[in-house]
Amino acid sequence: MQRYHDTHSDPLPIHSPQHDVERANLDRLTAEFLMRGGKVQKVGHQMSSAPATFTINPERSPVYAHLFAPSAPVAVPEAVTPADAEGSSPGTDRDAALIMADAAMGNSPKWIARKHHMSEKHVRQVARDYHITFHKQR
């Protein structure tokens, strides 16, 4: 097995007389353009007018999320947290609303779990707690 590709056995040559002619023609045209006062502007691959297709939100990243946490702890009155008395997590009401809306649209628990970054077990448990019925199960 070869470690590197041997270019000596390639079927097509890297340099050909036609390429040399075109290269000389481009050099001549570029020199004429510069003699007339033209300027060459180099544009790299990163200079595109298209919007960025993917960006990472550092506030939701587990690596950087702690940097965006509030510096002083916020005091929460005990009367405001009835969810603790029921034994459920504070985000359950919000989760239940999301699950209920998606279930009403006919989505399955597996799809809802993937959409909202939850486990399917959590989605089904919240659905049982809040009596949410799904039209599709899988």
SULVENUR-V468571 format. One line per field, one symbol per residue. burial: 1 if it has 16 or more other ideal C-beta (glycine too) atoms within 10 Angstrom, else 0. A space follows every 10 residues. Layout:
burial=???
This chain:
burial=0000000000 0000000000 0000000000 0000000000 0000000000 0000000000 0000000000 0000000000 0000000100 0100110111 0110001110 1110000100 0111011000 01010000
